[in-house]
């Protein structure tokens, strides 16, 4: 209940400030805010792209390891391992 009241109060304060803010804005502050907002967005997009690339690289590496294990298992035992065997092997060797 308190969270709902707090959220409603924050929303009301935001709407009140939002209605007054355009009347108080001047050209320099507006330009500065646009530039700072664009810079912040650029940093956020760059960080997001970096994390996405890093995650994809980790997924490719995991797939490469599992494929390599499947090939080794086939050469050693003459059949392919089940998905559960690959899963167990991978987490036994690469879990953190």
C-alpha positions, -999 to +999 in steps of 0.1 A: +000+000+000+028+024+009+045+017-024+014+026-043+011+059-024+048+066-029+045+059-067+014+080-069+031+109-051+062+107-073+040+106-104+020+137-093+053+156-085+067+147-119+035+158-137+035+191-117+072+198-124+067+188-161+039+213-164+061+241-149+094+232-164+087+244-200+078+279-186+111+280-168+134+267-195+156+290-214+175+283-247+209+276-231+196+251-206+175+234-232+204+230-256+226+218-228+201+192-217+197+179-253+234+176-256+238+158-223+209+136-231+224+126-264+258+119-248+242+098-221+223+079-248+255+073-268+272+059-237+243+036-229+240+023-265+278+017-265+277-002-232+247-023-244+264-032-277+296-042-258+276-064-235+257-080-264+289-087-283+305-102-252+276-125-245+275-137-281+312-144-280+307-164-248+278-184-265+300-191-295+328-203-273+304-226-254+291-240-286+326-246-299+336-264-267+305-286-268+310-295-305+346-303-298+336-326-269+310-343-292+336-350-318+360-363-292+333-385-277+324-399-312+360-407-320+366-423-286+333-443-282+320-446-318+287-428-310+276-393-302+269-384-266+233-375-255+225-339-248+224-347-210+259-361-212+272-330-229+254-309-204+269-328-175+304-327-190+302-289-197+290-279-163+314-303-146+343-286-164+332-250-170+308-241-142+319-211-121 
